[in-house]
Amino acid sequence: MNGRYIEVRRSPLPDGGVVMVLTDITEREVTQAALAEQQAKLALVLERTEQGFWYIDNDLRTTDANPAMCRMLGLSREAMLGRSIFDFVDDANATIFKLHAQLRAQGQAEGYEIALRRDDGSLVHCFNNATPLVDADGHKVGALGMFSDISAQKRAEHQARRANELLAQKSQVLSATLDILDQGVLSVDQHGRCNAWNRRFLELLQLPESLMRGFPTLDEVRRFQSDHEHFGPRLEGLDEAGREAHQRFLRGEPDNLAPRYLRRRTDGTVVEVVTHLADGGSMVRTYTDMTARHQAEAALIAARDEAERANRAKSDFLSRMSHELRTPMNAILGFGQLLDADAADPLSPGQRQRVQQLMRGGHHLLVLINEVLDIARIEAGTLHLDLHPVDVAALARDCVALVQPVAQVRGVQLTDGTADGPCMAQADATRLKQVLLNLLSNAIKFNRADGQVRLTCRRDADAVVIEVSDEGPGIDA
């Protein structure tokens, strides 16, 4: 009535009458309705939340669980009711449950991580905030566990931890690798700050470890070197563009890195510096001790210069000596020819024979002198060939005729196998004759007794082929 709730109670009387008691219960009904509404809302929240709610009694057995908790364990609510919490953990996590149950009993409840085990054996990692449950009289009747699934977080942590472990391993391997290198290595970030280096870098640049512990900038490293005068001012191995780039680099101007240059330490050590630019403005520099190489190169250059000097001196000596010897030899041969041709005062047969022997020996010596002069010209690079059309076949026959007496003396049969008719070619007749005479002389000289030597000359397409064959053992290599 009038929006109020009235409770009516009837009691019959002996005389057949009725006693009616009316009680206004509006406040109670409103309170119950509000409580029911709150319970409905709470039930909706418990049903839709992703956080698991797990109710247990004082014996640690399940009295209720919301859908999220059931999904975490992969079980229905009915399958969970009455089961102990220890049915859902392994021994290690059972110890965690027991510890925190004791803490709750002492009023020291706090959140903790726990791994719950599903019926299929898989684990779900959770964070649990548990709180005691009490009745209206304040007696403890159980506990409520509020479980958050942190499996994804744990996987991410595991992956991050594994990645960090791998990174640490790779860093150790890289650090060990860098430390066994004979090259110094320095890494500089885009802000010009040194962020990695190896032992050899410190040694070559004579830097203390204490300087690098603070990850100094490259400018700070340069200032330290300048203050301690580890390197002299002289630079080597740079072209003009490289020198200008290096000077810009020293002034701290942008885009100023010389890709390669040499620095000489005050103790004489030569260090090659090579810069490798990376994306984003960072760079890696390598430092190599080039002292031994430079010393070896200097020694080679000195040895080469000395050899060239000695060779020039030898060539000059041979050239002068051949000229000095040829002049008196020509005079001797001239006087011999005059004696042999003097009709007014002719020579006796014995004298003529001795004069002719003298002239033969003189001509032989003159040939040797000319050969020495040719060697000097070859070494000096001044020997020139006089090329013109030459009948190679005719020249070959002349050579055979010249060495035929020598072959007869040595008992060697010399055969002329040149083709009939001319075999023309562009050649220096004098030099070609020297070569053929040398080949024929060696073939005769190093042949066996009663051996044979054969010279052939023939045309082959647009070339002339000369072959000298013999039956001797040859000359040892």
C-alpha positions in Angstrom: 0.0 0.0 0.0 1.3 3.4 -1.1 4.4 1.6 -2.3 5.1 0.1 1.1 5.4 -3.6 2.0 3.1 -4.8 4.8 3.4 -8.2 6.3 0.0 -9.6 7.5 -0.2 -12.3 10.1 -3.5 -14.0 11.0 -4.3 -15.9 14.2 -7.7 -17.6 14.7 -9.6 -17.0 18.0 -11.6 -19.7 19.8 -14.8 -17.9 19.2 -14.2 -18.0 15.6 -12.8 -14.6 15.3 -9.4 -13.6 13.8 -6.6 -11.5 15.1 -4.6 -9.8 12.4 -1.1 -8.3 13.0 0.2 -5.9 10.4 4.0 -5.2 10.2 5.7 -2.7 7.9 8.5 -4.6 6.2 9.3 -2.1 3.5 12.9 -1.4 4.7 13.7 -5.2 4.9 12.3 -5.8 1.4 14.3 -2.9 0.0 17.4 -4.2 1.6 16.9 -7.7 0.3 16.2 -6.4 -3.2 19.4 -4.3 -3.1 21.3 -7.3 -1.9 19.9 -9.5 -4.6 20.8 -6.9 -7.2 24.3 -6.7 -5.9 24.6 -10.4 -5.9 23.4 -10.6 -9.4 25.9 -7.9 -10.5 28.7 -9.8 -8.6 27.7 -13.0 -10.3 27.8 -11.3 -13.7 31.2 -9.9 -12.9 32.5 -13.3 -11.7 31.1 -14.9 -14.9 32.6 -12.5 -17.3 35.9 -11.5 -15.7 39.2 -13.0 -17.0 40.4 -13.3 -13.5 39.9 -16.7 -11.8 38.1 -16.8 -8.5 38.7 -20.0 -6.5 36.8 -20.6 -3.3 38.1 -23.2 -0.8 37.1 -24.3 2.7 39.3 -24.7 5.8 40.3 -28.1 4.5 41.6 -26.5 1.3 39.0 -28.1 -0.8 37.1 -26.4 -3.6 33.7 -25.0 -2.8 33.2 -22.9 -5.9 35.0 -21.5 -8.9 34.1 -19.0 -11.6 34.2 -19.7 -15.4 37.6 -18.0 -15.8 39.1 -20.3 -13.1 37.5 -23.3 -14.8 39.0 -22.2 -18.2 42.4 -21.9 -16.7 42.3 -25.4 -15.4 40.4 -26.8 -18.4 37.7 -28.3 -16.1 34.0 -27.7 -15.5 32.9 -26.2 -12.2 31.4 -29.6 -11.2 34.7 -31.3 -11.8 36.5 -29.0 -9.5 34.0 -29.0 -6.6 35.3 -30.9 -3.6 38.8 -31.4 -4.9 41.8 -30.3 -2.9 44.0 -27.5 -4.2 46.9 -29.9 -4.1 45.3 -32.0 -6.9 46.2 -29.1 -9.2 49.9 -28.6 -8.4 53.2 -30.6 -8.5 55.3 -31.1 -5.4 57.3 -27.9 -5.8 54.2 -25.7 -6.1 52.4 -27.7 -3.3 55.1 -26.4 -1.0 54.3 -22.8 -2.2 50.6 -23.4 -1.5 51.3 -24.7 2.0 53.6 -21.8 2.8 51.1 -19.2 1.9 48.3 -21.1 3.7 50.4 -20.8 6.9 51.0 -17.1 6.2 47.2 -16.5 5.8 46.6 -18.2 9.1 49.0 -15.8 10.7 47.4 -12.8 9.0 50.3 -12.3 6.6 48.6 -13.0 3.3 50.4 -11.6 0.2 50.4 -12.2 -3.5 52.6 -14.9 -5.1 53.2 -16.8 -8.3 52.1 -20.4 -8.6 52.1 -22.9 -11.5 48.8 -24.8 -11.7 48.7 -28.2 -13.4 45.9 -29.1 -15.7 44.5 -32.7 -16.1 46.5 -33.0 -19.3 49.7 -32.3 -17.4 50.3 -28.8 -18.9 51.1 -25.9 -16.7 49.4 -22.5 -16.4 51.4 -19.8 -14.6 49.3 -17.6 -12.3 49.6 -14.8 -9.9 47.4 -15.4 -6.8 46.0 -12.8 -4.3 44.4 -14.9 -1.6 42.2 -13.6 1.2 40.6 -15.4 4.2 36.8 -15.8 4.2 34.8 -15.4 7.5 31.2 -15.9 8.5 28.9 -13.4 10.2 30.4 -14.3 13.6 33.9 -13.7 12.3 34.9 -17.3 12.2 37.2 -18.3 9.3 35.4 -20.6 6.9 37.9 -20.7 4.0 39.7 -18.5 1.6 39.2 -16.9 -1.8 42.0 -17.1 -4.3 42.0 -14.5 -7.2 44.2 -16.0 -10.0 45.5 -14.0 -12.9 46.9 -16.0 -15.9 50.4 -14.8 -16.4 51.5 -17.6 -18.8 52.0 -15.2 -21.7 54.1 -12.9 -19.4 56.2 -15.9 -18.2 56.7 -17.0 -21.8 57.8 -13.5 -22.7 60.1 -13.3 -19.7 61.5 -16.7 -20.6 62.1 -15.6 -24.2 63.6 -12.4 -23.1 65.8 -14.2 -20.6 66.8 -16.7 -23.3 67.5 -13.9 -25.7 69.6 -12.1 -23.1 71.5 -15.4 -22.4 72.1 -15.8 -26.2 73.2 -12.2 -26.5 75.5 -12.6 -23.5 77.0 -15.8 -25.1 77.4 -14.0 -28.4 78.9 -11.0 -26.7 81.4 -13.3 -24.9 82.3 -15.1 -28.1 82.6 -11.7 -29.9 84.7 -10.3 -27.1 87.0 -13.4 -27.0 87.3 -13.3 -30.8 88.2 -9.6 -30.8 90.7 -10.1 -28.1 92.6 -12.8 -30.1 92.7 -10.6 -33.2 96.1 -9.0 -34.0 94.2 -6.0 -35.2 92.8 -3.3 -32.9 89.1 -2.8 -33.3 87.0 0.2 -32.1 83.3 0.8 -32.5 81.9 4.3 -32.3 78.1 5.1 -32.1 76.3 7.9 -34.1 77.0 10.3 -31.2 80.8 9.8 -31.5 81.0 7.7 -28.3 83.2 4.6 -28.1 81.0 1.7 -27.2 83.2 -1.4 -27.9 86.9 -2.1 -28.3 89.4 -4.9 -27.9 92.7 -5.4 -26.1 94.8 -4.8 -29.2 93.2 -1.4 -29.7 94.4 -0.3 -26.3 97.9 -1.7 -26.9 98.4 0.0 -30.3 97.0 3.3 -29.2 98.7 3.1 -25.8 95.5 3.8 -24.0 94.8 2.8 -20.3 91.8 0.7 -19.5 90.7 3.4 -17.0 90.1 5.8 -19.9 87.8 3.5 -21.7 85.7 2.3 -18.8 83.7 5.5 -18.9 82.9 5.0 -22.6 84.6 8.2 -23.8 84.0 10.1 -27.0 86.4 9.8 -29.8 87.4 13.5 -29.2 88.3 12.6 -25.6 90.5 9.7 -26.9 92.2 12.1 -29.3 92.8 14.7 -26.6 94.3 12.0 -24.3 96.7 11.0 -27.2 97.6 14.6 -27.9 98.3 15.3 -24.2 100.5 12.3 -23.9 102.2 12.7 -27.4 101.8 9.1 -28.3 101.8 9.8 -32.0 103.9 12.2 -34.0 102.4 14.7 -36.4 103.6 13.1 -39.6 101.1 11.2 -41.6 102.0 8.7 -44.4 100.1 6.9 -47.1 97.6 9.6 -47.9 96.9 11.2 -51.2 96.0 14.9 -51.2 92.3 14.2 -50.9 93.0 11.8 -48.0 95.1 14.4 -46.2 92.5 17.1 -46.6 89.8 14.6 -45.3 91.9 13.7 -42.4 92.5 17.4 -41.4 88.7 17.9 -41.6 88.3 14.9 -39.4 90.7 16.3 -36.8 88.8 19.6 -36.8 85.6 17.6 -36.1 83.8 18.7 -39.3 81.1 16.4 -40.7 81.6 14.1 -43.6 85.3 14.1 -42.8 86.5 10.5 -42.5 89.6 9.5 -44.4 89.0 5.8 -45.2 92.6 4.9 -44.7 95.7 6.5 -43.4 98.9 5.7 -41.5 100.1 7.1 -38.2 103.6 6.8 -36.7 103.9 6.5 -33.0 106.7 8.3 -31.3 108.5 5.0 -30.7 108.5 4.4 -34.5 105.6 1.9 -34.6 103.5 2.5 -37.8 99.8 2.0 -37.4 97.3 1.7 -40.3 93.9 3.1 -39.5 90.9 2.0 -41.6 87.4 3.4 -41.1 84.3 1.5 -42.0 81.1 3.7 -42.0 77.8 2.1 -41.0 74.2 3.2 -41.4 73.0 5.8 -39.0 76.3 7.5 -38.5 78.1 4.9 -36.5 81.5 3.5 -37.6 84.0 0.8 -36.9 87.8 1.4 -37.1 90.5 -1.2 -37.4 94.1 -0.5 -36.3 97.0 -2.7 -37.7 100.6 -2.7 -36.8 102.4 -2.1 -40.2 105.9 -1.7 -38.7 107.3 -5.0 -39.9 105.7 -4.6 -43.3 107.1 -1.1 -43.7 110.5 -2.3 -42.6 110.4 -5.2 -45.1 109.2 -2.9 -47.9 112.0 -0.5 -47.1 114.5 -3.4 -47.1 113.2 -4.6 -50.4 113.4 -1.2 -51.9 116.9 -0.8 -50.7 117.9 -4.2 -52.0 116.2 -3.4 -55.4 118.0 -0.1 -55.6 121.3 -1.8 -54.7 120.8 -4.5 -57.3 119.9 -2.0 -60.0 122.9 0.1 -59.1 125.2 -3.0 -59.3 123.5 -4.1 -62.5 124.1 -0.6 -64.1 127.7 -0.7 -62.9 128.2 -4.2 -64.5 126.6 -3.1 -67.7 128.7 0.1 -67.8 131.8 -2.0 -67.1 131.0 -4.6 -69.8 130.2 -1.9 -72.3 133.4 0.0 -71.6 135.5 -3.1 -71.5 134.1 -4.4 -74.8 134.9 -1.1 -76.5 138.3 -1.0 -74.9 139.1 -4.5 -76.1 137.6 -4.2 -79.6 139.9 -1.2 -80.5 143.2 -3.0 -80.0 141.7 -6.2 -81.4 140.8 -4.4 -84.6 144.3 -3.1 -84.8 145.8 -6.6 -84.4 143.5 -8.0 -87.1 144.3 -5.0 -89.4 148.1 -5.6 -89.0 147.5 -9.3 -89.6 145.6 -8.6 -92.8 148.4 -6.3 -94.0 151.0 -8.9 -93.3 149.0 -11.6 -95.2 148.3 -9.3 -98.2 151.8 -7.7 -98.5 152.9 -8.6 -102.0 156.1 -6.6 -101.8 157.4 -8.6 -98.8 155.5 -11.9 -98.9 155.4 -14.2 -96.0 156.8 -17.6 -95.9 154.4 -20.5 -95.8 155.1 -21.1 -92.1 154.7 -17.4 -91.3 151.4 -17.2 -93.3 150.0 -20.2 -91.4 150.9 -18.5 -88.1 149.4 -15.2 -89.2 146.2 -16.9 -90.3 145.9 -18.7 -87.0 146.4 -15.3 -85.3 143.7 -13.8 -87.4 141.3 -16.7 -86.8 141.9 -16.4 -83.1 141.5 -12.6 -83.3 138.2 -13.0 -85.2 137.0 -15.4 -82.6 137.9 -13.0 -79.8 136.2 -10.2 -81.6 133.0 -12.3 -81.9 133.2 -12.9 -78.1 133.7 -9.2 -77.5 130.7 -8.3 -79.6 128.6 -10.9 -77.8 129.6 -9.3 -74.5 128.6 -5.9 -75.9 125.3 -7.3 -77.0 124.7 -8.6 -73.4 125.4 -5.2 -72.1 123.1 -3.6 -74.6 120.3 -6.1 -73.7 120.6 -5.4 -70.0 120.7 -1.7 -70.7 117.6 -2.0 -72.9 119.5 -0.4 -75.8 119.7 -3.4 -78.2 117.7 -2.7 -81.3 116.7 -5.2 -84.0 117.2 -4.3 -87.6 114.2 -6.0 -89.2 114.0 -6.4 -93.0 113.1 -9.2 -95.4 115.5 -12.1 -95.0 115.8 -15.4 -97.0 115.9 -17.6 -93.9 116.6 -20.7 -96.0 119.7 -19.2 -97.6 120.9 -17.9 -94.2 120.4 -21.4 -92.7 122.5 -22.9 -95.5 125.3 -20.4 -94.8 125.2 -21.4 -91.1 125.5 -25.1 -92.0 128.5 -24.3 -94.2 130.2 -22.4 -91.4 130.0 -25.1 -88.8 130.5 -28.0 -91.2 134.3 -28.1 -90.5 133.7 -28.3 -86.8 131.2 -31.2 -87.3 133.8 -33.1 -89.4 136.5 -32.7 -86.7 134.1 -34.0 -84.0 132.9 -36.9 -86.2 129.3 -35.6 -86.4 127.3 -35.9 -89.5 125.6 -32.5 -90.3 122.7 -32.6 -92.7 121.1 -29.6 -94.4 117.4 -30.2 -94.7 116.4 -26.7 -95.8 113.6 -26.4 -98.3 114.4 -25.5 -101.9 113.8 -21.9 -102.9 113.6 -18.9 -100.7 111.8 -18.8 -97.3 111.3 -15.0 -96.7 110.6 -13.6 -93.3 111.0 -10.3 -91.4 114.1 -10.7 -89.2 117.4 -9.2 -88.1 119.8 -11.3 -90.2 122.8 -10.8 -87.9 120.9 -11.8 -84.7 119.2 -14.7 -86.4 122.5 -16.0 -87.7 123.9 -15.7 -84.1 121.0 -17.8 -82.8 121.3 -20.5 -85.5 125.1 -20.8 -85.1 124.7 -21.1 -81.4 122.1 -23.9 -81.8 124.2 -25.8 -84.3 127.4 -25.4 -82.3 125.7 -26.8 -79.2 124.1 -29.6 -81.2 127.6 -30.6 -82.4 129.4 -30.0 -79.2 127.1 -32.0 -77.0 126.5 -34.8 -79.5 127.8 -38.3 -79.3 130.5 -39.7 -81.6 129.1 -40.6 -85.0 126.0 -38.8 -84.1 123.8 -36.7 -86.4 122.6 -33.1 -86.5 119.9 -32.0 -88.9 118.7 -28.5 -89.7 115.4 -28.0 -91.5 113.8 -24.8 -92.7 110.3 -24.7 -94.1 107.4 -22.5 -94.6 104.3 -23.2 -92.5 101.3 -21.0 -93.5 102.4 -17.4 -92.8 105.5 -18.4 -90.7 108.9 -19.9 -91.3 109.8 -22.9 -89.0 113.5 -23.7 -88.2 114.3 -27.0 -86.4 117.7 -28.2 -85.2 117.7 -31.8 -84.0 120.6 -33.9 -82.7 121.2 -37.3 -81.1 123.2 -36.1 -78.1 122.2 -36.4 -74.4 121.6 -32.7 -74.3 122.6 -30.2 -71.6 121.5 -30.8 -67.9 118.9 -28.3 -66.8 
